[in-house]
Amino acid sequence: MIVTTQPECPRIMNAITDNLQAIRQMILENAQFFGKHDTPICLVAVSKTRSRDEVMIAALAGQRDFGENYAQEGVGKILALREKFADTPLVWHFIGPLQSNKTRLVAENFDWAHSISRAKIAERLAGQRPCHLPPLQVLVEVNVSGEASKSGCAPEEVLPLCKLVMTLPRLTLRGLMCIPEPVADFAAQRRPFACLRALWEELRRAGLPLDTLSMGMSDDFPAAIAEGSNMVRIGTAIFGART
Ligand SMILES: *Cc1c(COP(=O)(O)O)cnc(C)c1O
């Protein structure tokens, strides 16, 4: 596949490449400012609703990790770009709500799943993950906003769910993820991230092998980094506003 030769293309290309560079720089600066520069922070470029060409532009600029919310749409891009980046494979993260009828597509095509909040979904993914692929890397999504949010499991359900995932074949438990309600105030943004961080540390003290804390999006990633995030999921700030 080649980048289209439409007149706006060079402009889009430069914008994505510049944005990626600026975001990587901001991640580094925030990590340094908050004293978190000892652990690397993975940037997941959220490419939902974006074209294959836009993903390719980001990949050509060195971006490797991509996040998708809709299984079918994501699989289209995964298959379309596989050949082109065969030498330095792209890493695909499923970050959207995960219904039972979508688990097979995710199990067969993605590298990570961030939004596991029910035992049944974890069991289906384990059963459907093909043996020829490495284990699916799994994050348990936690609802840290209480009543305000519908996605993620309640904090008290996290330990049993993590323990279940650890017993399932073809899945590797890596950590926790959250999507807090959007708020503008920096101190308010930090609170739910601090909750997730505390829960993550409690589980690590209990001996669970967690190394990943997926939190922070375009509007709140500095607050997430301040609270120890080591995986940020950024869409708008890289690709522009979604229509
Ligand atoms: C869309 C989305 C993002 C990226 O959001 P932006 O505000 O565009 O950076 C991150 N995580 C999840 C789960 C999303 O659905």
Ligand as a Chemical Component Dictionary entry (heavy atoms), coordinates in Angstrom:
data_LIG
# 
_chem_comp.id                   LIG 
_chem_comp.type                 NON-POLYMER 
_chem_comp.pdbx_formal_charge   0 
_chem_comp.three_letter_code    LIG 
# 
loop_
_chem_comp_atom.comp_id 
_chem_comp_atom.atom_id 
_chem_comp_atom.alt_atom_id 
_chem_comp_atom.type_symbol 
_chem_comp_atom.charge 
_chem_comp_atom.model_Cartn_x 
_chem_comp_atom.model_Cartn_y 
_chem_comp_atom.model_Cartn_z 
_chem_comp_atom.pdbx_ordinal 
LIG C1 C1 C 0 -10.282 7.076  22.377 1  
LIG C2 C2 C 0 -9.538  6.491  23.511 2  
LIG C3 C3 C 0 -8.282  6.990  23.899 3  
LIG C4 C4 C 0 -7.631  8.191  23.245 4  
LIG O1 O1 O 0 -8.349  9.350  23.533 5  
LIG P1 P1 P 0 -7.800  10.807 23.070 6  
LIG O2 O2 O 0 -8.534  11.721 23.942 7  
LIG O3 O3 O 0 -8.137  10.928 21.629 8  
LIG O4 O4 O 0 -6.330  10.802 23.306 9  
LIG C5 C5 C 0 -7.624  6.357  24.927 10 
LIG N1 N1 N 0 -8.146  5.285  25.560 11 
LIG C6 C6 C 0 -9.351  4.778  25.228 12 
LIG C7 C7 C 0 -9.880  3.602  25.965 13 
LIG C8 C8 C 0 -10.087 5.376  24.207 14 
LIG O5 O5 O 0 -11.288 4.876  23.896 15 
# 
loop_
_chem_comp_bond.comp_id 
_chem_comp_bond.atom_id_1 
_chem_comp_bond.atom_id_2 
_chem_comp_bond.value_order 
_chem_comp_bond.pdbx_ordinal 
LIG C1 C2 SING 1  
LIG C2 C3 SING 2  
LIG C2 C8 DOUB 3  
LIG C3 C4 SING 4  
LIG C3 C5 DOUB 5  
LIG C4 O1 SING 6  
LIG O1 P1 SING 7  
LIG P1 O2 DOUB 8  
LIG P1 O3 SING 9  
LIG P1 O4 SING 10 
LIG C5 N1 SING 11 
LIG N1 C6 DOUB 12 
LIG C6 C7 SING 13 
LIG C6 C8 SING 14 
LIG C8 O5 SING 15 
# 
